[in-house]
Amino acid sequence: MKSKTLFILFSFFISGVSLASEVKETRDGIYEQKVKLNYGAISYIVDTKAKICILAYTGVTTIPCESLANREEWKPVLDWIK
């Protein structure tokens, strides 16, 4: 099950690279980026105070912030990851 989830998350990362909107601060310490896909949209949500990263699509799941930090637009937000 874990490898299936990782494959799905990896697919979201790859397919959303060119269709991603900019990262926006929605509330104090909460950032969001919407990614449009052929079959809908996903959102990446980061809580910088709790230091958690979330992927929202048809449900919500936490994802490793280290993976999201590989995307250039998230590096300034995820400043606690070296």
URZI-V714267 format. One record per backbone hydrogen bond with DSSP energy under -1.0 kcal/mol. CO is the residue of the C=O (numbers start at 1). NH is the residue of the N-H. E is the energy in kcal/mol with one decimal. If there is no record, write none. Layout:
co->CO nh->NH e->E
co->CO nh->NH e->E
//
This chain:
co->1 nh->5 e->-2.3
co->2 nh->6 e->-2.4
co->3 nh->7 e->-2.1
co->4 nh->8 e->-2.2
co->5 nh->9 e->-2.6
co->6 nh->10 e->-2.6
co->7 nh->11 e->-2.3
co->8 nh->12 e->-2.0
co->9 nh->13 e->-2.3
co->10 nh->14 e->-2.5
co->11 nh->15 e->-2.6
co->12 nh->16 e->-1.5
co->19 nh->36 e->-1.4
co->24 nh->32 e->-2.7
co->27 nh->30 e->-1.9
co->29 nh->48 e->-3.0
co->30 nh->26 e->-2.4
co->30 nh->27 e->-1.3
co->31 nh->46 e->-2.6
co->32 nh->24 e->-2.8
co->33 nh->44 e->-2.7
co->34 nh->21 e->-2.6
co->35 nh->42 e->-2.4
co->37 nh->40 e->-1.4
co->40 nh->37 e->-3.4
co->42 nh->35 e->-3.1
co->43 nh->56 e->-3.0
co->44 nh->33 e->-2.1
co->45 nh->54 e->-3.1
co->46 nh->31 e->-2.7
co->47 nh->51 e->-1.5
co->47 nh->52 e->-1.5
co->52 nh->47 e->-2.4
co->53 nh->63 e->-2.3
co->54 nh->45 e->-2.7
co->55 nh->61 e->-2.1
co->56 nh->43 e->-2.4
co->59 nh->57 e->-2.8
co->61 nh->55 e->-3.1
co->64 nh->68 e->-1.3
co->65 nh->69 e->-2.1
co->67 nh->70 e->-1.2
co->68 nh->71 e->-1.7
co->71 nh->74 e->-1.8
co->74 nh->78 e->-2.6
co->77 nh->79 e->-1.1
co->78 nh->81 e->-1.6
//
